[in-house]
């Protein structure tokens, strides 16, 4: 299963809650507790690194399963910018698309 990674800079004292909201909103868009385990583990974004710069700034990298894009550029853009673009204290700082092939289909 291939993945791509997004790095976000969060300017908030509530980074833990915001990180959880990002990884869920960019994928399933409904409450995590309603999702079966396989969706939580395979579909919802997974935090791969997190670093606090200070009490108000946190950098987090979240990995997303490539299959959530449907291998379409429009859906990829939705995962990249989608609902996170509405989060006031979040900035996308890096998009890592190096592993966008699943061995059979290419996204772009």
Buried (B, 14 or more C-beta within 10 A) or exposed (E): EBBBBBBBBBBBEEBEEBBBBBBBBBBBEEEBEEBEEEBBEEBBBBEEEBEEEEEEBBBBBBBBBBBBBBBEEEBBEBBBBBBBEEBEBBEEEEEEEEEBEBEEEEBE
